Amino acid sequence: MNRVVVGNYYLPGEIIKDIKSKDRETIIGPGLCRCEEDANCLVASQAGYLCFRSPNTYWLESRNNRYVPKKTDLVVGIITKKSGDTLRVDLGSAESASLSMLAFEGATKKIKPDVNIGDIVYAKVLNAHKEMEPELVCIDQYYKAGRLGVLPNNGFLINTNQKLTQMLLNAENPLLRTLGRQFPYEIVVGVNGKIWFRANQTKEMLTLCKMFEEAKNQSDQVITNICRQLK
């Protein structure tokens, strides 16, 4: 076993022990899964560098940036095929995921959502196994959509690295709040490295693109400094 060392490189199957998290609750991101034998350990599901965000979030960052689906992940994907009641969704992973037409709020065998090839969806990973293709849903445990579902077609989708998406999902990171003071916009961040957003004007969309491109390889401190300059 390896004791947890942030920044170390881990291979698939390696066990990382002595995880320390606030209130003994650990949030795990891409590249990691829980160890069934010991709740205080994590198992690497892909090769990568161990990253940590205070107070209790761990993930592995891979240089190839290939997304590995994990159960309960919230992802952004593109519909690439329709076959009967099943949709094929590109998540940027090794293989496409499946999404049932019945896995939307209010959907029945007679009433199905209007989903077409090329549409962008925000979904949750229901199942993810090495031997099976990933399965998605656009409803929660109460069969409600919430923010899940087909995203408006007047937005913009970019592919980025998982480091940036983890940073944007951090409530303590000031980037999204600072941009929100400049102009209104909507954003959906998938842990699979895809970000959908829209704003009222084209120049505002371009500003978001520019900021995300600049931020994806920067440290949290550099981002904080950029935000101070924008205020």
N, C-alpha and C positions, 0 to 999 in steps of 0.2 A: 504494500500500500504506500501511497505518497501522501505526506502531510500537505495541507493546502498551502500553496505558495502562489500568490497572485503574480502573473507574468510568466510562470513556467509553461512549458509546452507539454501537452498531454496527448497520448494516442488513444484510439478507440478501445474501450474495455478497461482502461486504467481506473482504479478506484482512488478517489480523493477524499481523505479522511480529515477529521477534526474541523469540520465546517463551523464557523462561528457567526451567528446571526442574531440580530436583535430579537428578544423575546422568544428565541429558539424557533423562529419561523424563517424559512429560507425560500426566496423566489428564484427559480432557475430559468435561464434563458436558453437560446440555441446551443446545441452541442453537449448538453448535459441531461442526465435523467437521475432519478432518485435510486438509491441503493436499497433493495428490499430487505437485506439482512441488518442494516444499520441506518437508522434515520439521521445519524450525524455524518453520513458519507454521501458523496455523489459519484456517479459513474460517467466517464466521457463517452459520448456516442459518436464523436467525430474528432479528428485531429485539430488541435488549435491551442491558442494561448489563453490561459485562464484570466478572466477579467472580473472585476468586482466593483459594484456601486453601492455606496453606503445607503441604508444601513444593512441590507440583507439580500442583495441580488448578485447572482453569479452567472456567468456564461462563458462559452469558449468562442474565441474569434479565430476563424480560419482564414489563411491567406487566399485560398481559392474562392472564398466567400460563397460557396455553394450551400444553399439553405437545406437543412435536414429537418423535415416536418416532425413536430412533437405534439402529443395530445394536449389540447386546450390552447394551443397557440392561436393568436388572432392574426390573420394574414390577409393580404390584398392580392387578388389574382385576376387573370384574364380568361374569359370563356373562349375556348379554342374549338370546341366541337359539341354538337347536340346529337344524342343517340337515344331515341325513345324518351324515357323519363330521366335520363342521366346526362349530366353536363360534364365535360372535361375542362379542367381549370389549370392553367399554367401558373405555378407558384415560384418558378425559378429553381426548383429542386430537380433531382435526377429524373423523376418521372412525374407526369401530370397527376392531379388529384381528381377524385370523382365527387360530384355534388348532385344529389337527387333533387328533381323538380318539386318533390314533396317536402323538402327540408327548408321551406320558406314559411313565414307566418301566414296562416290562412289558406295554405295550399291544400287541395284535395285532388282526387283522381279526375274530378270534373273541372275544378277551378285551379289553374296553374299559373304561375307568375309569367310575366312577359319578359323573358330572358333570351338574348340573342348572341350569336358569335361576335366577339369583339367587346362585349360588355365587361365592365370591371366590377368585381364583387368584393365585399368585405365579409369574411367568413371565419368560423372557428374550426380548428382541426378536431374532429371527433375521434378518429382512430388513426394511428400511425405505427405500422410494423414493418420490419425489413422485408417480410415475405409477402406483404400486401401493399397495394397502392393506397396513398392517404385518402381519407374520407372526410369531407367537409359538411358543415351545416350552417344555415343562416338564421338559426333560432337558438334561444337559450333553453335552460332546463324547464322553463315555464311556457315554452312554445311561443315566445314573443321575440320579435326581431331586434328590438332596441336599435342600435346603430348598424346592425348587420344587414346585409342584403346588397342589392344592385346599387351602385353609386351613380350619381347623375353624370350624363355624358358630356357635360360642358366643363368638366374638370380636366386636370393634367396629371399624367402618371409618369413618375421617374423611377429608375432603378438605381439603387445606391448600395452602400455596404451596410452590414448589420451593426457595425459600430455606431453609425449615425442614427439608425432607428432606435437602438438602445438608448442613445443619448437623448433623443427627442421624447422617448417614453418616460424619461426621468422627470418627475414632477419638480425637482429642484433645479433643473437646467433652465436658464432664463431666456433661451433663444426664442421659443414660440411666444412667450408672454411679451417680449420686447417687440417682436414683429407685429403682434396684435395691437400694440399701441400706435403703430404707424398707419395701419389700415386693416379693415375687417377681411377675414378669409376663413375658409374651412379646410380642415386637413384630416386625413386618415392615415395612420402609420401602421404598417404591417411588420411584424418581427422578421419576415422573410426578405426584408430589404427593398420593399416596394412602398412608395409614398404617393398618395393621391391628394391633390389639393385644388382649390379654385378660389379666385378673387374676382372683384368687380371689374377691374381693368387689366388690359394686357400688360401694361408696364408693372403692375403689382405682381402678376404671375411671374414675370421675368425676374423681379426682385427676389421672389421666393426661390426660384431656380438657382439664382446666383448665390444666395446665402447658403442653401443646402450644399451646393457644390464646394463652396469655401469651407464649410464646417465639417465635411465628412472625414477629413484627415487631420483635424485640429484637436487639441486637448480641451478639456472643460475650462481650464483657466484662460486659454486664448479666446474661446467662445464668450466667456464672461466679459473679457476686455472689449471684444467687438460690440457686445450689447451695450456696454457703458458708452461707447462712442455714438451709438444710434439714438440714445435717449435725448 
